[in-house]
């Protein structure tokens, strides 16, 4: 780890950071080589997931490090003591901008990607002659707001079929570009699909959309906290995210980043005083009445945690874990890995099938027999098992899950195994 | 206190109630006469407002009792441990229905009144020929969503002037009824004004609206937790509230109650899977993606707390406190009480002016010199001081504030008094 980088980080952000974060940065600095197991053991020690539980569903919801929980609890107690709130918008926006390569003025804080996407879908002047183009790999949170807005406005919602296992980014780009007919007013796509963890070529698509005068609304629920993200370099019109996934913010913490045009151009969906004061820019949309400010405190702590770990280091670690998982899965008889293996397409979510075993049955077995939490991608009839690997997961956990799946592959599911646990 | 009532409450709700609530109920039962000071001292001991602070701004945000904070913290820790959430919708809806005289199937849980009102304003099929009638005593949370929807849909928003100090409910009813012309499609009014704490004759107005085929959207931000409320007896079409005020739920906890017609009739504003499944009724609108379930846990605890205290007992206490405040204010030279003194109109919020002293200056003085938190009603140019008295306030606190105001009335504001504190 680069000592100067830490010193700079700690020095510049000391006022905004929650208590304990600078101390954690120094502790990590002293914990052996920055990509070594000792370093990651210290990281793991920041979480309160019980050691006997293997949590492989960050793609649905992250588990928060203690520094985030502490920030939430501290803020909750402040409010109960009738003290004024402790988070300043500017601190939060500044920290996020530094993490995500963005302009602090572009951030809005809805509760999740669904709400962020709803703000965009209702906020645009969609009309009867417009088409919104989406895909068959979109999450309900990135899809249903468009379906609702199109239904009400008489616009058309069209889906392009994306290959589940694309060979390379060009294949994905060409498929989407080919579907971008002249009637398309909005392209609504995932940055990283929830179905397979596939990274879409967003920057190239954004350039294409600008050329064609198409509004590009990106569902970025997953990347922040999983991959290094530079929002301004990506260049879409709007970027919706759920920091309560990979960024490990508290449950119910969303994010919407607006390019300059839409900071004054989007109509407010939730409207409190100032919603139509265009001088406020994107911040207008944060005027939504009394919000739970502990989400902001928790998000600020989560961003600090992510900056201390470093997005590039996190990405390397997650690639190590998902690479180990993928290699192991490939060696199990009957496993078919759905997620693309191309290095520019793959991420920390891996989807697969096991021949002869339905995903929900495998999921129940892993939960009941091994306390492993997973996600089944039942959407669109896919029936895939999805495993998310994050910084709190270990190589040993990956091996445990591989061993469990291998035994099912070789011997089938136990006839009357232990039941219970959770799906 | 009626022992059988407690036993019944504790017995029937034991499964849904948070830990500690039954114990609190028994402790209260043993604390002298149910309306005596000892009882209210036990209640006060449930809060963590420091004894040197006088919090008279529940009308903006309540201070949570420890049982609510504990529920929030416990749920936050569960999520951080990757455990599944601990609140069942049915428990929460059932408890609320019991407290508020409502059908459990009618409840939606937005983050506040602003969002609840936005759900209604966008969800109705408002058109170009429609008028929404509101008043000059509406809060931004109950007003701006209508302004936003009318602006976008080309509907008209019209304000009726309400008397600030009405003589009786008839006067209010007649003023509103007189403004209900044939073009009015929606009546959007407060149940209890944030400006003066005046209770509007909602049940009578609801009957009138039914006769005239007008949709009645009630802004009920304040009454739940302050007054006994029977939503079904009130009879409006929609009722928006902010349980983080008088019901003492966590910050960012809202409520929307829909009459049967609108459970399937309102278009979803935030749309996740199932938003258009009309069989889900009002619960469709709770499909808004991943929410912070600690709000639900905290709200459930807050409702339990309110039921243990008893809405009628709370109302008597608040009337005692606000009556003491009002009597004291009336005796101070230069004070003009704006809030109506009629027993059917008055509530636990009291607004007044002090001759020669601007409300913001008085507010700053009370905060800096006496650590008293208040609210200035600057909206609509009114310039009134508003004091909220809730169960954690004491007769001694009321006397302290009266004494402070009396000194300002007699001697003016100190020239260079202590500064700081908060407004």
Interface residues (C-beta under 8 A of the other chain):
Chain A: X47 X48 X49 X50 X53 X55 X57 X60 X61 X63 X64 X65 X66 X68 X69 X72 X73 X76 X77 X79 X80 X81 X82 X84 X111 X112 X113 X114 X115 X118 X122 X140 X141 X144 X145 X147 X148 X151 X152 X242 X244 X250 X251 X252 X253 X254 X267 X268 X269 X270 X271 X272 X273 X275 X276 X288 X289 X290 X291 X292 X293 X294 X295 X373 X422
Chain B: X47 X48 X49 X50 X53 X55 X57 X60 X61 X63 X64 X65 X66 X68 X69 X72 X73 X76 X77 X79 X80 X81 X82 X84 X111 X112 X113 X114 X115 X118 X122 X140 X141 X144 X145 X147 X148 X151 X152 X242 X244 X250 X251 X252 X253 X254 X267 X268 X269 X270 X271 X272 X273 X275 X276 X288 X289 X290 X291 X292 X293 X294 X295 X373 X422
